[in-house]
Amino acid sequence: MPEVIFVGTSDAFGAGGRRQTAILVRSSEGSLLLDCGPTTCSGLADLGISRDEVDAIAISHYHGDHFGGVPLFLLAARYEDRRTKPLRIVGPPGIEQRMRDLAVAMSHPFDAPDWSFPILFTELEPGVETGVGPAAIRPFAVHHNPDVQPCGFSVEVDDKRIVFSGDTGWFDELPQHVQGADLFICECTYYDRDYPYHFSYVDLQPLAERLDVKRLIVTHLGSEMTDLRGRLDIETADDGTKIEV
């Protein structure tokens, strides 16, 4: 039975003093990290989770609060953890070059000849299932800023199906992408704001009945949603929330 641990649940701005997006999916075969915001290392440490547990990192899109923590994770894995086992990093087209460019910009390149562990990159294609560490991931296009190549993930792990929206607003194909999921993790940045590239609660709540999922939990919460955690009809995640699927 897989376990999902919300390492970071805030929006891009750290609303409520919470951490940025990172979700650990822990299974009988290993662990997968969905997104890796800049606060991920401190979040893992706070929750007592070893970086070395992470077998793979899946990046949903190229906004800094979703992939900006990867160079720091790699640096810590090398120097603090003395990691030797491979780490797979998957994401939209261009994932390897994006990661290398970001690491160089942060003065933390990972191309040293004596780097202690292999870093394996895989580009994901919408609709194509790819084995990633302990899971099989099928990405799908979502409604977010197109220049950051956004996607959501359908994750098959331990005979369960977990769907992660990444960042998105409503789009008509969403119900078919999440249909039958054991868990749907959906972003819900705002409570009531008309912004097409993020969900607001007042838009998601009436649409939730159209989603044929066993459990729905929202994350990527902005300041209004932060203040309403635990007081809404839809379940809200918090930093450190842990659930079994």
Phi, psi and omega in degrees: 000118181291154177239136179246126180240122180274105181282320179217137188226011183272175171281194182295341189256010178067039183307135178072014181074017181269170183274161180276172196302125170195130182226122180265126173253113185253127183230180178291342184255357181143191185230143181236135177256122175267110184066161187207079179294168184302337182266011187295316182298316179293326178293315177299317180297317181298328182267002178072030181254126180285136174301327183294343176291333187284119179270333184205154176234127177249123183257127184277330179189171189262053165258142189302327181285358178246336179228000184291347180271354185296312179302323178291321176299314181296318181297314180293322180298324180284308191272326181270318187266345185054043182299143175234336183282152183298153172235126178262135177237123182236155180179192181296170178310139180087012187302318183294313181294321177301317183290320179294318179296318179295316180298320178295317180298331180269004182063030176233054181296153181241037181253016179298139181298336181259023178304138195276348182212149178290139173246118186250125183252141176222130174274133179265144177242134179307131177084354181254122180281136182227133174287126183226103181057236183276001190232167168246125184247131172241109180281156175217149181292142179233176184259088179216178183310116187295336183290345179258012174051059187284147174210159169255173183231136164255119189244119175261121182208131180050044178063020174239158180237120179245128177247133179240127185285341197060206175267130181194156162258184181294142168214151193296336182277354185303313182304323181287331179289329184260353186307128176081003182295141173289330178212131173244115176263111187241137174291148175207080189291318188246161170273309181212091178208135181271088178226118193292337188264004174220150175283146164245154183299318183295337175274319184287322188302312179288337179278342185300330180294340179277353184264115182274078181230154181282328180210136179238130176223138184253150182215191183058050189272127174280190188297316179297315181292328177301317182289343184255007181305134177077004183239015185243168180289335179260138181296137180246139176274159174221161176304125180094353176302133182230128180224150173262139184259000000 
